[in-house]
Amino acid sequence: MNKLKIAVEGCCHGELNKIYQSIPKSTDLLLICGDFQALRNQADFQALNVPKKYQKLGDFQDYYKGTKTAPVLTIFIGGNHESSSYLQELKYGGWVAPNIYYLGEFGSVWYKGLLISGWSGIYNKYTFYNNNGIEMEKLPFDSSSIRSVYHQKLTNFIKMYLLGSKSDVILSHDWPVGIDKFGDKRTLLKRKPFFKDDIEKGELGSPLNEILIHHLKPRYWFSGHLHVKFSANINHNEKQHKKHQQLNNHEINLDLDFDEPEPKNETEVMTKRPKLDKNYETSFLALDKVGNKRKFIELIEIETRLQHPSSKNSNLYYDRRSIAINKIVETKLKKLKLDPQSVLKSLASLNQFLPIIEEEISKLDKLNDDEFIVPENFEIIAPVEFDGKLKYFPNNQTKDYCEKFNIPRLNLESSDAPNDDVS
């Protein structure tokens, strides 16, 4: 039996140095649940939805330009306060700096026998129902698109839903709606009394994540966003609580996000450890943002799968199923122009796409295992000293991924430009 020592962090907000200083040197892996803020230069502020009084370049630039190196493999998802144009350039995931890996809008990777999946952004009712993911927001962002760019779209929800129940760990920025019923709600409300109204209306968190946590049944689900530590445990064999049908419009207003007194931060080890290959229980954990007296880090030991090739080395591996899902959704499902409301009313209809996904996986199974090692092909593409009008810097990693697995290339041109898909 092999175990990984994992550090989980809530919201980063550019405070990488403090995070790395807070974890033991023996840590095998760091997972960050959003608001990473991979700001490469001053121009990236044009793609960051943060009030000017809170804007700061943060620690990331040093890791991007190579004056510092992440001391442990770091995997993160995006939240609602991100350098959105940079993350758009890495839609399918990639290295934002050496040893720091972005999972993408949707992604799934293997590390040392552990399958880590997740999706970026937060839920917004209006965006979800009025933009089904066919058209992506483009630079220059206005006051609306700088927000909707990080709102979760139907296509990425479908990708997550089609993953099946194989993931050991799932990362999301916002919480699943209703997760409060599976933990110590009284203590949660003592710390955050203003959550009460949202909880009573079924609007604390994402209804999409509520669907996914009960459908995917991962061993662990980690989140950030609400800036408080909260743990819960779901026994999937027990009768589930009535699902909330309301789809909320909940976003945290950073202007109201002050440092409140909480118990002194300490790194802790979770004692509840779901058994390997038993998708009966999910341990949920949300953590705070970086700050004094804030519980933003937790250490967890997780049992891994010795049969996967990644267990034999320290390489990051693409998950074959996620590759197949990316290809099918981007080439076939997008053309169907699915209606969000219809999909949510009949989730079982998505099962019709499982056979063609399995067919794609069978093609990938013919490749050598080494073909799925994530290449360490990070390059500094956007200049560090740049303060002009923000533009896209097409990323070599996205190009290589799409060409290797025959996935439509990312079109960052204006909406009236010709489509540059791979045939």
Secondary structure, DSSP 8 states (H G I E B T S, - for coil): --EEEEEEESB-TT-HHHHHHTS-TT--EEEE-S------SGGGGGG--S-GGG----SHHHHHHTSS--SS-EEE---SSS-HHHHHHTTT-EEEETTEEE--SEEEEEETTEEEEEE-SB--HHHHHH--SSS---SS--TTHHHHTTB--HHHHHHHHTT-TT-SEEE-SS-BTTGGGGB-HHHHHHH-GGGHHHHHTT-SSBHHHHHHHHHH--SEEEE-SSSS-EEEEEETTS---------------GGG------S-----B------TT-TTEEEEEE--BS-TT---EEEEEEE--TTSGGGGSS-EEE-HHHHHHHHHIIIIIHHHT--HHHHHHTGGGGGGGHHHHHHHHHHHTTS-GGGGB--------S-SS--SS------HHHHHHHHHHT------S-TTS------
